Amino acid sequence: MNKLIFTICALFALVSCSEENASEIAANMKTYDVEQMMNNEAVGGGSFSSDHSRLIIHSNRTGIFNAYEIDIANGNLKALTSSDSTSIFTTSYFPNDDRMLLRMDNNGDEIYQIFMRDLSGEIQNLTPNPGARANFRGWSTDEQSFYYDSNQRTPQATDFYKMNIESLTAEMIYENKEGLDVAEISGDEEYLALVKPVNTNDVDLFLYSVSSKEMTKINTVLSNNNPQDFSKDGKYLYYTSDQNGEFTSLMRYDIAEGVSEVAMEREWDISSSYFTKSGKYRVTSINKDGQTVIEVFDTEEEKNIDLPAFNGGGITSVAFSKDETVMRFYVGDSNSPSNLFYYELESGRSQQLTDVLNPEIQPQDLVKAEVIRFASFDGLDIPAIYYLPHQASADNPVPALVWVHGGPGGQSRQNYNPIIQYLVNNGYAVLAVNNRGSSGYGKTFYQMDDLNHGDKDLRDCIEGKNWLAEQDVIDAEKIGIIGGSYGGYMTMAALTFAPEEFDVGVNIFGVTNWIRTLKSIPPWWASFKDALYQELGDPFSADSTRLKQISPLFHTQNVTKPLIVLQGAQDPRVLQVESDEIVAGVRSNGVPVEYVLFEDEGHGFVKKENQIEAYGKILEFLDVYLKENPGEPIQDGSILEQANID
């Protein structure tokens, strides 16, 4: 009895302490403007030099992504490029010298090209084929060539190439005539692993022998199969598959015997797995309830190695040096942007190489997300990621937003999201709903929205709004919906098909006319087109009737709540005309609409000045129409003009 009393008293003490800490944080927290919140540095990449003394990364510290080199010994950062227009992303050092590969497109049009920065600093386009995409696919075992894929032969087919790094000449290894895409190549170049989407849920896996020209289908049942890597001896192909259950396991296919077995399985999806240079380590990524978990398996010791632990953050990606003695990794969390670290395996010494958080921001002012679940209209549990402002309380209920991810089939994850943190810091709760059809929660859940978009997935979002309204820290009369791409579609679906449920809508390059979107699929998605038609419908068939019914553009007369639309003019996935027309349609109702158009962005806003403009406009819109005076137009119309930003 005494122990029970002590435990109860201790519990109340912890709750009281927690409440006091929360009150103290709320009392001392700062509210930041958009320039401050977006002045964090975003970094990515991290290829080791041949002597692993340096790393190349890309960073947006100047406002646009450029290439940089980090000297690991002293942490010094050296700028390698100075673009002020097109973003430049690093790919890899050359295996045995300081040349490097870079990637660029044209302001978000996704026509990627492979560039080389030579020893003198000159940059050369290695794949200068007008209108054709090229993507780096790894280095050859002898380190004399790199692989890439390209649709230069024909826009509708992606072929597989090998480029010699001395002559800079390319040869085609595989000509794609069957609508298959090369995913992996064995070290001896004898085998290719290829995939063909059957639908958006299932992918067939094939093994192709270069010498015999024989093609073998590996999966025996309809399932989602994705090649990951060949073993270094060329005997096995490792791939992920959900053929054995709801979640993807890591499978091993014996090429000689033609049989597969489970190599690794967890209670969640195994997202990716690859071997280091000699095969000593296998690095595996697991999607655990929207959070990345990394395991590094020592194939000689046959056990996982211990990775460094970090308070308030987790390791999100790993890469090794060629000699496998050191690795780099990123550490981040929902309330902490990712930093780059260096780690020596033998000594266990780790070193932080970047500090990306704006020094003007107090880390304690950022909000850590919480995973919650709520019952939808039919009793189905819906996972969601919840961000509650520090200043929210029962005495100070705050407005809220339902956030919908991209897709279809995407997932909101427990990663740092600058726009969410900006909105939360400024007093908006955010519930990032992973509605039915989201990935990461099993194949049955993933398939639940097939041919059902704008209906049950939307009702899940509405139930998310209802969950928010039940919280005493939320102002139930001030709840909006926000999302990009598919999430933008859900925003417009909510405003057209359930016009009284949400108080405002934020549509970030959202699909509004499924017929046009599905007819204008970029040519490099040709192998995926039929699969997408099976999930959403074929716009060239009788499905067009249903597609019109679920397309918000044809129902704009129903919209009664204020709307803001943001769009990139170079977007190849959701064309600008989608946003042009939805804005015109809603404005004809006399509903307040703001339209923010970026001439130099694509499907996602990359340039920092554009992010600042976009997110600032969103907050300004919400402060007027949701926080202060929901649903009523402002008298001076000060934010209703269209903004065209170059």
Residue pairs with C-beta under 8 A, 6 or more apart in sequence:
22 390
25 364
25 365
25 390
26 390
26 391
26 393
29 362
29 364
29 365
29 390
29 391
29 425
30 361
30 362
30 365
31 425
31 426
31 427
32 360
32 361
32 365
32 422
32 425
32 426
33 616
34 422
34 612
34 615
34 616
34 619
35 612
36 358
36 360
36 361
37 358
37 361
37 418
37 421
37 422
37 425
37 615
38 418
38 422
38 608
38 611
38 612
38 615
39 358
39 360
39 608
40 337
40 356
40 357
40 358
40 361
40 418
41 59
41 60
41 61
41 337
41 354
41 356
42 59
42 60
42 65
42 337
42 356
43 57
43 58
43 59
43 338
43 339
43 340
43 354
43 356
44 57
44 58
44 59
44 89
44 90
45 55
45 56
45 57
45 58
45 89
45 90
45 91
46 55
46 56
46 57
46 319
46 328
46 330
46 340
47 55
47 56
47 90
47 91
47 92
47 93
47 100
47 319
48 54
48 55
48 93
48 319
48 320
48 321
48 322
48 326
48 328
49 55
49 56
49 93
49 98
50 93
50 94
50 95
50 96
50 97
50 322
52 72
52 321
52 322
52 323
52 325
52 326
53 71
53 72
53 73
54 69
54 70
54 71
54 72
55 69
55 70
55 72
55 328
55 340
55 342
55 353
56 67
56 68
56 69
56 70
56 80
56 90
56 92
56 93
56 100
57 67
57 68
57 69
57 70
57 90
57 340
57 354
58 65
58 66
58 67
58 68
58 87
58 88
58 89
58 90
59 65
59 66
59 68
59 77
60 66
60 87
60 606
60 608
62 82
62 84
63 607
63 608
63 609
64 83
64 84
64 85
64 86
64 87
64 606
64 607
64 608
65 83
65 87
65 88
65 89
65 606
66 79
66 80
66 81
66 82
66 83
66 87
66 88
67 79
67 80
67 81
67 88
67 89
67 90
67 100
67 102
67 117
68 77
68 78
68 79
68 80
68 90
69 77
69 78
69 80
70 76
70 77
70 78
70 340
70 353
70 354
71 78
72 342
72 351
72 353
75 351
75 353
80 100
80 117
80 121
81 88
81 102
81 117
81 123
85 107
85 600
86 104
86 105
86 106
86 107
87 104
87 105
87 606
87 607
88 102
88 103
88 104
88 115
89 102
89 103
89 104
90 100
90 101
90 102
90 103
91 100
91 101
91 102
91 103
91 114
91 136
92 100
92 101
92 136
92 139
92 146
93 99
93 100
94 100
94 101
94 165
95 139
95 143
95 322
96 143
97 119
98 119
99 116
99 117
99 118
99 119
99 165
100 116
100 117
101 114
101 115
101 116
101 117
101 126
101 136
101 146
102 114
102 115
102 116
102 117
102 123
103 112
103 113
103 114
103 115
103 136
104 112
104 113
104 115
105 111
105 112
105 113
105 602
106 570
107 570
107 600
107 601
107 602
108 568
108 570
108 571
108 600
108 601
108 602
108 603
108 604
108 606
109 570
109 572
109 602
110 133
110 522
110 572
110 573
110 602
110 603
111 131
111 132
111 133
112 133
112 134
112 135
113 125
113 126
113 127
113 128
113 133
113 134
114 125
114 126
114 127
114 134
114 135
114 136
114 148
115 123
115 124
115 125
115 126
116 123
116 124
116 126
116 168
117 123
118 124
126 134
126 163
126 168
127 134
127 148
127 150
127 152
129 150
129 152
131 155
132 150
132 151
132 152
132 155
133 150
133 151
133 158
133 524
134 148
134 149
134 150
134 152
135 148
135 149
135 150
136 146
136 147
136 148
137 146
137 147
137 148
137 149
137 160
137 182
137 185
138 146
138 147
138 185
139 145
139 146
139 147
140 146
140 147
140 162
140 189
141 187
141 188
144 164
144 165
144 166
145 162
145 163
145 164
145 165
146 162
146 163
146 165
147 160
147 161
147 162
147 163
147 173
147 185
148 160
148 161
148 163
148 170
149 158
149 159
149 160
149 161
149 181
149 182
150 158
150 159
150 161
151 157
151 158
151 159
151 523
151 524
152 159
153 159
153 172
153 175
155 523
155 524
155 526
156 523
156 524
156 526
157 176
157 177
157 179
157 526
157 527
158 176
158 181
158 182
158 524
158 527
159 172
159 174
159 175
159 176
160 172
160 173
160 174
160 176
160 182
160 185
160 192
161 170
161 171
161 172
161 173
162 170
162 171
162 173
163 169
163 170
164 170
173 182
173 185
173 189
173 192
173 210
174 182
174 192
174 194
174 208
174 210
176 182
178 196
179 196
179 526
179 527
180 194
180 195
180 196
180 206
180 527
181 194
181 195
181 196
181 527
182 192
182 193
182 194
183 193
183 194
183 195
183 226
183 227
184 192
184 193
184 227
184 228
184 229
184 230
184 237
185 191
185 192
185 193
185 230
186 192
186 230
186 234
186 237
187 230
187 232
187 234
188 234
189 210
190 209
190 210
190 211
190 234
191 207
191 208
191 209
191 210
191 230
191 234
191 237
191 255
192 207
192 208
192 210
193 205
193 206
193 207
193 208
193 227
193 230
193 237
193 239
194 205
194 206
194 207
194 208
194 215
195 203
195 204
195 205
195 206
195 225
195 226
195 227
196 203
196 204
196 206
196 527
197 203
197 204
197 527
197 528
197 530
197 531
198 204
198 222
198 531
198 534
199 450
199 531
199 534
199 535
200 408
200 409
200 450
200 531
200 532
200 534
200 535
201 224
201 443
201 446
201 447
201 450
201 535
202 222
202 223
202 224
203 223
203 224
203 225
203 226
204 217
204 219
204 225
205 217
205 218
205 219
205 225
205 226
205 227
205 239
205 241
206 215
206 216
206 217
206 218
207 215
207 216
207 218
207 237
207 253
207 255
208 214
208 215
208 216
209 215
209 216
216 258
218 225
218 237
218 239
218 253
218 260
219 225
219 241
219 243
220 243
221 243
223 241
223 242
223 243
224 240
224 241
224 242
224 248
224 443
225 239
225 240
225 241
225 243
225 251
226 239
226 240
226 241
226 248
227 237
227 238
227 239
228 238
228 239
228 240
228 250
228 272
228 273
228 274
229 237
229 238
229 273
229 274
229 275
230 236
230 237
230 238
231 237
231 238
231 275
231 279
232 275
232 278
232 279
233 279
234 255
235 254
235 255
235 256
236 252
236 253
236 254
236 255
237 252
237 253
237 255
238 250
238 251
238 252
238 253
238 263
238 273
239 250
239 251
239 253
240 248
240 249
240 250
240 251
240 269
240 270
240 271
240 272
240 273
241 248
241 249
241 251
241 260
242 248
242 249
242 443
243 251
244 262
244 265
246 442
246 443
246 444
247 265
247 266
247 267
247 268
247 269
247 270
247 442
247 443
248 269
248 270
248 271
249 262
249 263
249 264
249 265
249 266
249 270
250 262
250 263
250 264
250 265
250 270
250 273
250 284
251 260
251 261
251 262
251 263
252 260
252 261
252 262
252 263
253 259
253 260
254 260
254 261
264 270
264 273
264 284
264 297
266 286
266 288
267 288
268 286
268 287
268 288
268 289
268 440
269 286
269 287
269 439
269 440
270 284
270 285
270 286
270 287
271 285
271 286
271 287
271 292
272 284
272 285
273 282
273 283
273 284
273 285
274 282
274 283
275 281
275 282
275 283
275 299
276 282
276 283
276 320
276 324
277 320
277 322
277 323
277 324
278 324
279 299
280 298
280 299
280 300
280 324
281 296
281 297
281 298
281 299
281 305
281 320
281 324
282 296
282 297
282 299
283 294
283 295
283 296
283 297
283 318
283 320
284 294
284 295
284 296
284 297
285 292
285 293
285 294
285 317
286 292
286 293
286 294
286 295
287 293
287 411
287 413
287 439
287 440
289 371
289 383
289 414
289 440
290 371
290 383
290 385
290 411
290 412
290 413
290 414
290 434
290 440
291 314
291 413
291 414
292 314
292 315
292 316
292 317
292 413
292 415
293 314
294 307
294 314
294 315
294 316
294 317
294 318
294 329
295 304
296 304
296 305
296 307
296 318
297 303
297 304
297 305
298 304
298 305
305 345
307 315
307 329
308 315
308 341
308 343
308 348
308 350
310 331
312 333
312 335
312 336
312 368
313 331
313 332
313 333
313 336
314 331
314 332
314 333
315 329
315 330
315 331
316 329
316 330
316 331
316 332
316 338
316 415
317 329
317 330
318 327
318 328
318 329
319 327
319 328
319 329
320 326
320 327
321 327
324 345
325 344
325 345
325 346
326 342
326 343
326 344
326 345
327 342
327 343
327 345
328 340
328 341
328 342
328 343
328 353
329 340
329 341
329 343
330 338
330 339
330 340
330 341
331 338
331 339
331 341
332 338
332 339
332 415
332 416
333 368
333 414
333 415
333 416
334 367
334 368
334 369
334 385
334 387
334 414
334 415
334 416
334 417
335 363
335 366
335 367
335 368
335 369
335 416
335 421
336 357
336 363
336 366
336 416
337 356
337 357
337 416
337 418
338 356
338 415
338 416
339 352
339 353
339 354
339 355
339 356
340 352
340 353
340 354
341 350
341 351
341 352
341 353
342 350
342 351
342 353
343 349
343 350
343 351
344 350
357 363
365 390
365 425
366 421
366 425
367 387
367 388
367 389
367 390
367 421
367 424
367 425
369 385
369 386
369 387
369 414
369 432
370 385
370 386
370 387
370 388
371 383
371 384
371 385
371 386
371 414
372 383
372 384
372 385
372 386
372 431
372 467
373 381
373 382
373 383
373 384
374 381
374 382
374 384
374 463
374 464
374 467
375 381
375 382
375 463
376 382
376 436
376 459
376 460
376 463
377 459
377 460
377 462
377 463
378 456
380 436
380 448
380 460
382 433
382 434
382 435
382 436
382 460
382 463
382 464
383 434
383 438
383 441
384 412
384 431
384 432
384 433
384 434
384 464
384 467
385 412
385 413
385 414
385 431
385 432
385 434
386 429
386 430
386 431
386 432
387 420
387 421
387 424
387 429
387 430
387 431
387 432
388 424
388 429
388 473
389 398
389 424
389 425
389 427
389 428
389 429
391 398
391 427
392 398
392 427
392 429
392 473
392 474
393 473
394 472
394 473
396 473
397 472
397 473
397 474
397 475
397 476
398 427
398 428
398 429
398 473
398 474
398 475
399 427
399 428
399 429
399 474
399 475
399 478
399 479
399 480
399 622
399 626
399 627
399 630
400 428
400 429
400 430
400 431
400 468
400 474
400 475
400 478
400 479
400 480
401 423
401 428
401 429
401 430
401 431
401 479
401 480
401 481
401 482
401 506
401 622
402 431
402 433
402 461
402 464
402 465
402 468
402 479
402 480
402 481
402 482
402 502
403 412
403 420
403 430
403 431
403 432
403 433
403 482
403 483
403 487
404 432
404 433
404 435
404 461
404 481
404 482
404 483
404 486
404 487
404 490
404 491
405 411
405 412
405 432
405 434
405 438
405 483
405 486
405 487
406 483
406 484
406 485
406 486
406 487
407 437
407 438
407 439
407 485
407 486
407 487
408 437
408 449
408 453
408 457
408 486
408 535
408 536
409 437
409 438
409 439
409 446
409 535
410 438
410 439
410 485
410 486
410 487
411 434
411 438
411 439
411 440
412 432
412 433
412 434
412 438
413 440
418 611
418 615
419 611
419 615
419 618
420 430
420 432
422 615
422 619
423 430
423 618
423 619
423 622
424 430
426 619
426 623
427 627
428 622
428 626
428 627
429 468
429 471
429 473
429 474
431 464
431 465
431 467
431 468
433 460
433 461
433 464
434 440
434 441
435 449
435 457
435 458
435 460
435 461
435 464
435 490
436 445
436 448
436 449
436 456
436 457
436 460
437 445
437 446
437 447
437 448
437 449
437 450
437 452
437 453
437 457
438 445
438 446
439 446
448 456
449 456
449 457
450 534
450 535
451 535
451 536
451 537
451 546
453 489
453 493
453 514
453 536
453 550
454 489
454 490
454 493
454 497
454 550
455 550
457 490
458 490
458 493
458 494
458 497
458 498
461 481
461 490
461 494
462 494
462 498
462 501
465 479
465 481
465 501
465 502
468 474
468 476
468 479
469 476
469 479
470 476
477 503
477 630
478 503
478 626
478 627
478 630
479 502
479 503
480 502
480 503
480 504
480 505
480 506
480 622
480 626
481 490
481 491
481 494
481 495
481 502
481 504
481 505
481 506
482 491
482 505
482 506
482 508
482 618
483 489
483 490
483 491
483 506
483 507
483 508
483 510
484 508
484 509
484 510
484 604
485 508
485 509
485 510
485 511
485 573
485 574
485 603
486 510
486 511
487 508
487 510
488 507
488 508
488 509
488 510
488 511
488 574
489 510
489 511
489 512
489 552
490 510
491 505
491 506
491 507
491 510
492 505
492 507
492 510
492 512
492 552
492 582
493 550
493 552
494 501
494 502
494 505
495 502
495 505
495 552
495 558
495 559
495 560
495 561
495 563
495 586
496 552
496 555
496 556
496 558
496 559
497 552
497 555
497 558
499 558
499 559
499 560
499 561
500 560
502 561
503 561
503 562
503 625
503 626
503 630
503 631
504 561
504 562
504 563
504 564
504 621
504 622
504 625
504 626
504 630
504 631
505 561
505 562
505 563
505 564
506 563
506 564
506 566
506 618
506 621
506 622
507 563
507 564
507 565
507 566
507 579
507 582
508 565
508 566
508 614
509 566
509 567
509 568
509 571
509 573
509 574
509 578
509 579
509 603
509 604
510 565
510 574
510 578
510 579
510 582
511 517
511 574
511 578
512 551
512 552
512 553
512 578
512 579
512 581
512 582
513 551
513 553
513 554
513 578
513 581
514 536
514 537
514 539
514 547
514 548
514 550
514 551
515 539
515 544
515 547
515 548
515 551
516 539
516 575
516 577
516 578
517 573
517 574
517 575
517 578
518 532
518 533
518 536
518 537
518 538
518 539
518 547
519 539
519 540
520 575
521 528
521 529
521 532
522 572
522 573
525 532
533 539
533 543
536 547
537 543
537 544
537 546
537 547
538 544
539 547
548 554
552 582
553 578
553 581
553 582
553 585
556 582
556 585
556 586
556 588
556 589
557 585
557 589
559 585
559 586
559 589
559 591
560 589
560 591
561 591
561 631
562 591
562 592
562 593
562 621
562 625
562 631
562 633
563 583
563 586
563 591
563 592
563 593
563 594
564 593
564 594
564 595
564 596
564 617
564 618
564 621
565 579
565 582
565 583
565 593
565 594
565 595
565 596
566 579
566 596
566 597
566 598
566 605
566 614
566 617
566 618
567 574
567 576
567 578
567 579
567 580
567 595
567 596
567 597
567 598
568 576
568 597
568 598
568 600
568 601
568 602
568 603
568 604
568 605
569 576
569 597
569 598
569 599
569 600
569 601
570 599
570 600
570 601
570 602
571 601
571 602
571 603
572 602
572 603
573 603
574 603
576 597
579 595
579 597
583 593
583 595
583 642
586 593
587 593
592 625
592 633
592 634
592 640
593 640
594 617
594 621
594 639
594 640
594 641
594 642
594 643
595 642
595 643
596 613
596 614
596 617
596 642
596 643
596 645
597 642
597 643
597 644
597 645
598 605
598 610
598 613
598 614
598 645
599 644
599 645
599 646
600 607
600 610
600 646
601 607
601 610
605 611
605 614
610 645
613 643
613 645
617 639
617 643
620 639
621 639
624 634
624 639
625 631
625 632
634 640
